[in-house]
Structure formats: C-alpha cells, structure tokens
Amino acid sequence: MTDPWVALESGADPAERVRVLHRAHETFTEAGTVPRPVRGVVADSWRRSARAGVHPDGTADVELTDGDLGARRAEHPLAHVMPLFRELMGTFASDGRHLLAVCDAHGRLLWVEGHTSTLRQAGRMNFVPGARWAESAVGTNAPGTAVAVDRPVQVFAAEHFVRRVQPWTCAAAPVHDPHTGRLLGAVDITGGDGLAHPHSLGFVQAVARAAESQLALLAPRRPDGGGPGLATLGRDQAVLTAGGRSIRLSRRHSEILVLLARRPDGLTGAELLCALYEDESVTPVTLRAELARLRQVLGPGLLASRPYRLTAPLESDIAAVERRLAAGAVTTALAAYAGPLLPASQAPAVVRLRRRLADGLRAALIARSDADLLADWAHAPWGEEDLDVWRALVTARPTASNRAHLASLESELAAPDGWARLEGR
C-alpha cells in the first residue's frame, strides 16, 4: 500500500493535504470498523497546519535551553501556580504513566513532568521543556491547538498532524490572567490510550480554572484599580471607589456615571436626556439638578461640563467583562460578570447596554459549549429561564435534571404569554 503521507510534502496544495489527512485518519481506525468522522476542531486545525507548511514527518525545535529556559520560567506568571498543578495533577500523571506539561502563550513548553519512562519516550519526539509545540510548528496537538484557538482541546492518536505523535493522546486547557483576560499559556496532560476519555478534558479544564482562581488570590486587583472604579453588575445602585473611599450612588447617579465612563469625550445635556429618560417631558432643568447633586457626591474636580464629562478615567466592571470577551477569554469574562447591569434601570441607553453585554456573553458561552460554564450561567438567577443557554447545556450535558428543566421552560414558552414572560428575563 502506498504511503498516503507522501502527498503532504511542503509544496502540496493545502486542500489536497487535508484530504490526505482524512484518508490517513481512516487507516488508523481498527480493522473492520466504520471509519470515524473527523471532528470539526481537528479538521480546522489540520487546515491551519497545512497552510503553515508543517510536515507530517517533522519534529519540534527546542528554542529555550539552560539559562534561557530558567529565566523564562522564573518570569512567567504560571510559575506561581506550578505547585497547584503538581498537587492536582502530579499523582495522576505518575500513577497513570502520563505527563503534566505547561506551555506559554506561544506554545513553548516550560515544564514537562511525570512518569520517568514516559518522559524518556516523549523526549524522542522533543516533547521536552524549551521545545516549541505551537500548532504552526508541529501541527495539531492539544497544548499548541489550545493556545491557537484559546479553548480546551483534546487530541486523540491519529488526529495529531505529525506522524510520530500519533501514538499519544493529550488534553489541554488555556489559562488566562484573571484580571486582564490575557492568555498566559495552557496546562496539558499527555499520555497513551488511558487518556482517551472525555473526563480527561474535563479534568484539565477544572485544573485551569483552579489556576486562574489561585492567580487572582495571589495578586488581587486593588479595589480602585489604581484609580476611580465603578461596580455596576448585579446591583441596582452602583458603588464608586475613589480616593480610598466607597460611595453607594443613587440609581440615577449610577446611570449617569455608567454612561459618562463610556464616553471620555463627554455627552451634551440633550444627549444625556435622551439616554436617561423615556419620558420626553423631562426638562433640562431636572437633569441639571441631578448633575449638580452628583457633583457634590463626587467632590470637586471629577465632573466637568460643556459637555458633561469625567476628568479622570473611570474603570468599570462592564469594561472588564468586555475586554475579556474581546480577547476570547470566556471563562474569566464569566467570572467577572456579577449579574445584569443595573437590573432595575429603565434608562434607554442603560437597557441597551445591559442587553448587549449579556447577549455577548451568552453567545460566547453557547459557542464555547463548555458544560461547566453553561451550567454556571444557567443556574444563576439571571439564567434560570434562558432558553438558549439551557438548550446548549442539555446538548453538552444531557442529564435527567437538565432535560427536565429544559422541558419545563419549553412548556412555559408554549403558553399564550410564554414569549413575553421569557423576554422579560
């Protein structure tokens, strides 16, 4: 039989290379069985690997050695949670003849630990500290693909792009800075057939989330973030932290600060009137009186006029969630989301912002299809009647209780006033 991999020379057309990969994948299924379909996450990774010119007989390059590796480890944020990784995964790796690996955001392995004989075997394919296992360097593999797509990934045997890696199975999950959402790297478990189980992926996901929680405790963000801060999520009255003191604002003042924090260039009185009041009969005099009272609450110098604007940047929990979503850091975005924005507010601009923020996070959760994250949202007070999230949760985790809750929601939806009630969530 002709080796199907010969078509994967570096000059081959990427589309043809992926077709060859599909055929090669079938040759690794057990004789007499129906070939397994290639999973979407793997097929997409194969295409990226082919476009990057990865060769199926290639191997990883060791980029960091000796002093460079030691310096990179010492300065990397994940060094602070290595004791946690070892505590949670060390025994599992040693007893199961697996490896614990941690890479940086560029796919370079910083730590590889575990069973002695497994370490020797992994060394033959350069799965060693300092080696670059980015997807663009060695093709589809759990740590490299996890940092490429910024989501947990499990790769089984023949799903690996490089041939010498195909006896292995691995599962990896990205780890983010809990304050900024920045991708720090990934934690990985690598071994043989014993890892070919969905629980392996759930295990590394749980470890990654524990690491993010530990990082938040080790380096907590100052309440004022170094400047004025505004907490608005999950509360009807915002709390302003500035100058070492915390102030609970009235509902109207909360709405005004939310809007001004998002517009450093300021808003005119007419713009604020439209943004704050549904009732068009409210006069500019009423708004000016509210702003005068807010200026007294804030103290001198923070609120300017013509147009109305803040004289110093105001960090808000809304912006923190938005930044993390924009970075694709769904786990940390959800962790920062304490609930709907000023849920009692009926100010038109606040209502729009509240809906946009919640819908953006919901869409990201549904796209991620992480059962744990979906469950966190679904079981929160604001997610108990979220039909779309519950449907996604049942798909990801079809337990009897989840199916029963979804059936109840769909039954309520079928009632004459069902849509109206659910839209008001």
C-alpha positions in Angstrom: 0.0 0.0 0.0 1.3 3.4 -1.0 2.0 5.7 2.0 -0.7 8.4 1.9 1.6 10.8 3.6 3.8 11.3 0.6 1.3 13.8 -0.7 2.0 16.0 2.2 5.3 17.4 1.0 5.7 21.0 1.9 4.8 22.1 -1.6 1.5 20.3 -1.8 -1.8 22.2 -2.1 -3.3 22.7 1.4 -6.7 21.4 0.4 -5.1 18.2 -1.0 -3.0 17.8 2.1 -6.2 17.9 4.3 -7.9 15.4 2.0 -4.9 13.1 2.5 -5.1 13.6 6.2 -8.8 12.5 6.2 -7.8 9.3 4.3 -4.8 8.7 6.7 -7.1 9.2 9.7 -9.2 6.3 8.4 -6.2 4.0 8.2 -5.7 4.4 12.0 -9.2 3.1 12.9 -9.5 -0.5 13.9 -9.8 -3.0 11.1 -13.3 -3.9 10.1 -14.9 -0.8 11.8 -16.6 2.1 10.1 -14.1 5.0 9.8 -14.7 7.7 12.4 -15.7 11.1 11.2 -13.1 13.8 11.7 -14.1 16.2 14.3 -14.5 19.9 13.3 -11.9 21.2 15.7 -9.4 18.7 14.3 -10.2 19.3 10.6 -9.9 23.1 11.2 -6.5 22.5 12.9 -5.3 20.3 10.1 -6.1 23.1 7.6 -4.2 25.6 9.6 -1.3 23.2 10.0 -1.2 22.5 6.2 -1.3 26.2 5.5 1.6 26.8 7.9 3.7 24.2 5.9 4.0 21.7 8.8 5.5 18.4 7.5 4.0 15.1 8.8 7.5 13.7 9.5 8.7 16.9 11.2 9.5 17.4 14.9 9.5 20.2 17.4 12.5 22.5 17.7 14.0 23.2 21.1 14.1 27.0 21.4 14.9 27.5 25.0 17.8 25.8 26.8 19.6 26.1 30.1 19.7 29.7 31.2 17.1 31.0 28.8 14.7 28.3 29.9 15.3 29.1 33.6 14.9 32.8 33.0 11.6 32.3 31.1 10.3 30.0 33.8 11.2 32.4 36.6 9.5 35.4 35.0 6.4 33.6 33.7 3.1 34.1 35.7 2.3 30.4 35.5 5.4 29.7 37.7 3.2 30.9 40.6 0.7 28.0 40.1 3.1 25.2 39.3 2.7 23.9 42.9 -1.0 23.8 42.3 -0.6 21.9 39.0 1.7 19.4 40.7 -0.7 19.0 43.6 -3.8 18.4 41.4 -2.1 16.5 38.5 1.2 15.1 39.7 0.0 11.9 41.3 -2.5 11.3 38.4 0.4 11.7 35.9 2.8 9.5 37.7 0.3 6.7 38.6 -1.1 6.7 35.1 2.3 6.9 33.3 1.2 10.3 31.9 2.9 13.7 31.7 2.0 17.1 33.1 3.1 19.8 30.7 2.7 23.6 30.8 3.3 25.9 27.9 3.4 29.6 27.4 1.1 31.6 25.0 3.5 30.9 22.1 3.2 27.1 22.6 6.7 26.7 24.1 6.9 24.0 26.7 8.1 25.4 30.0 7.6 22.4 32.3 7.2 18.7 31.4 6.9 16.3 34.4 5.7 12.9 35.1 6.5 9.2 34.9 10.2 8.5 34.2 9.8 6.1 31.3 7.1 8.2 29.7 9.4 11.2 29.9 12.1 9.2 28.0 9.6 8.2 25.3 8.4 11.8 25.0 12.0 13.0 24.7 12.3 11.1 21.4 9.8 13.4 19.8 11.2 16.5 21.5 8.2 16.9 23.9 10.6 18.4 26.4 11.0 21.7 28.2 12.0 24.5 25.9 10.5 22.9 22.7 8.1 24.9 20.7 4.8 22.9 20.3 2.8 25.7 18.7 0.3 24.4 16.1 2.1 26.4 13.4 5.3 24.5 14.2 4.2 20.9 14.8 0.6 20.8 13.7 -2.4 19.6 15.6 -1.6 18.8 19.3 -3.5 19.7 22.4 -1.3 22.4 24.0 -0.5 24.0 20.7 -4.0 24.0 19.4 -5.5 25.1 22.8 -3.4 28.3 22.7 -4.2 28.7 19.0 -8.0 28.7 19.4 -8.0 29.7 23.1 -10.3 26.9 24.2 -9.9 23.4 25.8 -8.9 20.8 23.3 -8.4 17.0 23.4 -6.5 15.3 20.6 -6.6 11.5 20.1 -3.9 9.4 18.4 -4.3 9.8 14.6 -5.8 13.2 15.0 -2.3 14.5 15.5 -0.9 16.1 12.4 2.7 14.9 12.8 3.1 11.1 12.4 5.5 10.4 15.3 3.0 12.0 17.8 0.1 9.7 16.8 0.7 7.0 19.5 -0.1 9.7 22.0 -3.3 11.3 23.4 -3.4 14.7 25.1 -5.8 17.2 26.6 -5.1 20.8 27.3 -6.9 23.9 28.5 -5.8 27.6 28.3 -5.0 29.6 31.4 -5.7 33.4 31.5 -4.7 36.3 33.6 -7.8 36.6 35.9 -7.7 40.4 35.8 -7.0 41.2 32.2 -8.1 38.1 30.4 -4.8 37.8 28.7 -3.8 34.3 27.5 -0.9 33.1 29.6 -0.5 29.6 28.2 -2.0 26.2 28.7 -1.9 23.2 31.0 -1.7 19.8 29.4 -1.9 16.1 30.3 -0.3 13.8 27.7 0.0 10.0 27.6 -1.3 6.9 26.0 -4.7 5.3 25.5 -5.6 5.8 29.1 -6.4 9.4 28.4 -8.8 8.7 25.6 -11.8 9.6 27.7 -13.9 12.8 27.8 -13.2 13.1 31.5 -9.5 13.9 30.7 -10.6 17.1 29.1 -12.9 18.0 31.9 -10.1 17.3 34.3 -7.6 19.8 32.7 -10.4 22.4 32.3 -11.1 22.2 36.1 -7.3 22.5 36.8 -7.0 25.6 34.5 -9.9 27.2 36.3 -8.4 26.5 39.7 -5.2 28.0 38.5 -6.9 31.2 37.4 -8.6 31.4 40.8 -5.3 30.9 42.5 -3.7 33.7 40.4 -6.5 36.0 41.4 -5.8 35.3 45.1 -2.1 35.6 44.8 -2.2 39.0 43.1 -5.6 40.6 43.8 -6.5 43.7 41.9 -6.8 46.8 44.1 -10.4 47.8 44.6 -9.9 51.1 42.9 -7.7 49.6 40.1 -5.2 52.3 40.7 -7.8 55.0 40.0 -11.6 55.5 40.4 -13.6 52.3 39.9 -17.3 51.7 39.3 -19.1 48.4 40.3 -22.4 48.2 38.4 -23.1 44.5 37.6 -25.7 42.6 39.6 -26.7 45.6 41.7 -29.4 48.3 41.3 -27.1 51.0 42.8 -23.5 51.4 41.6 -20.6 51.6 44.1 -17.9 54.2 43.2 -14.5 53.6 44.7 -12.2 56.6 44.7 -9.6 58.2 47.0 -9.7 55.3 49.4 -13.5 55.5 50.0 -16.5 53.7 48.6 -19.7 55.6 47.8 -23.1 53.9 47.1 -24.8 56.0 44.4 -28.4 56.7 43.8 -30.0 54.9 40.8 -30.0 58.0 38.6 -26.4 58.9 39.5 -25.4 55.3 38.8 -26.9 55.5 35.3 -25.1 58.9 34.7 -21.7 57.5 35.7 -22.2 54.4 33.6 -22.8 56.5 30.5 -20.1 59.0 31.2 -17.5 56.3 31.9 -18.1 55.0 28.4 -17.7 58.4 26.7 -14.4 60.1 27.7 -15.2 62.9 25.2 -18.4 63.6 27.1 -22.1 64.0 26.4 -24.2 67.1 25.9 -27.2 67.8 28.0 -29.5 66.8 25.2 -27.7 63.5 24.6 -27.9 62.7 28.3 -31.6 63.5 28.4 -32.3 61.0 25.5 -30.1 58.4 27.1 -31.6 58.6 30.6 -35.3 59.3 30.3 -38.0 57.5 28.5 -40.4 60.4 29.3 -39.8 63.2 26.8 -41.4 65.6 29.1 -38.4 65.6 31.5 -36.8 69.0 31.3 -33.1 70.0 31.1 -33.6 71.7 34.4 -34.3 68.3 36.1 -31.1 66.9 34.5 -29.0 69.8 35.6 -30.3 69.4 39.2 -29.3 65.7 39.1 -25.8 66.6 37.8 -25.3 69.3 40.5 -26.2 66.7 43.2 -23.8 64.2 41.6 -21.0 66.8 41.5 -21.5 67.3 45.3 -21.3 63.5 45.9 -18.1 63.1 43.8 -16.3 66.0 45.2 -14.5 68.8 43.4 -12.9 68.3 40.0 -14.2 64.9 38.8 -17.2 66.1 36.8 -16.9 68.8 34.2 -19.5 70.3 32.0 -20.0 71.6 28.4 -20.0 68.8 27.6 -20.6 66.7 30.7 -17.6 64.5 31.1 -15.3 62.9 33.7 -11.9 64.5 34.3 -10.2 61.1 35.1 -10.6 57.6 33.6 -13.2 55.6 35.4 -12.6 51.8 35.3 -15.8 49.8 35.4 -16.7 46.1 35.8 -18.5 46.4 32.5 -15.3 47.3 30.7 -13.5 44.4 32.4 -16.1 41.9 31.0 -16.0 43.5 27.6 -12.2 43.3 27.4 -12.1 39.7 28.3 -14.8 38.8 25.8 -12.9 40.7 23.1 -9.8 38.6 23.9 -11.8 35.4 23.8 -11.3 34.8 27.5 -14.8 33.5 28.1 -14.0 31.8 31.4 -12.6 35.0 33.0 -15.3 37.1 31.4 -18.0 35.0 33.1 -16.1 35.1 36.4 -16.2 39.0 36.2 -19.9 39.1 35.4 -21.7 39.5 38.7 -25.1 39.8 37.1 -27.1 42.1 34.8 -26.0 45.8 34.6 -28.2 47.9 37.0 -31.1 45.5 36.6 -33.8 47.9 37.9 -32.7 50.7 35.5 -35.2 51.7 32.7 -32.9 54.3 31.2 -33.0 53.6 27.5 -29.2 53.6 27.0 -28.6 51.5 30.1 -31.2 49.0 29.0 -29.4 48.7 25.6 -26.0 48.3 27.2 -27.3 45.7 29.7 -28.8 43.6 26.9 -25.8 43.9 24.6 -23.4 42.9 27.4 -25.5 39.9 28.5 -26.2 38.8 24.9 -22.5 39.0 24.0 -21.5 36.8 27.0 -24.4 34.3 26.3 -23.3 34.0 22.7 -19.7 33.3 23.7 -20.8 30.7 26.2 -23.0 28.9 23.7 -20.3 29.0 21.1 -17.7 27.6 23.6 -20.1 24.7 24.5 -18.3 24.2 27.8 -20.8 22.4 30.1 -19.4 23.9 33.3 -19.5 27.4 32.0 -23.0 27.0 30.6 -24.1 25.5 33.9 -22.7 28.5 35.8 -24.9 30.8 33.7 -28.0 28.6 33.7 -28.1 28.1 37.4 -27.5 31.8 38.2 -30.7 33.9 39.0 -30.4 35.6 35.6 -30.0 32.3 33.7 -32.8 30.2 35.1 -35.2 31.0 32.3 -32.6 31.4 29.5 -33.9 29.0 26.9 -31.0 29.2 24.5 -28.4 28.5 27.2 -30.4 25.7 28.6 -30.7 24.1 25.2 -26.9 24.4 24.8 -26.4 22.9 28.3 -28.6 19.9 27.6 -26.6 19.3 24.4 -23.3 19.5 26.3 -24.5 17.7 29.5 -27.8 15.8 28.9 -28.6 14.8 32.5 -32.1 14.0 33.6 -32.4 17.1 35.7 -31.2 19.4 32.8 -33.5 17.8 30.4 -36.4 18.2 32.8 -35.7 21.9 33.4 -35.5 22.5 29.6 -38.8 20.7 29.0 -40.4 22.9 31.7 -39.1 26.0 30.0 -40.3 24.9 26.6 -43.7 24.1 28.0 -43.9 27.6 29.5 -42.9 29.0 26.2 -45.8 27.3 24.5 -48.2 29.0 26.9 -50.0 32.1 25.5 -47.9 34.6 27.4 -44.7 32.5 27.3 -42.6 34.6 25.0 -43.5 37.8 26.7 -42.5 36.4 30.1 -39.2 34.9 28.9 -38.3 38.1 27.0 -38.6 40.0 30.3 -35.9 37.9 32.0 
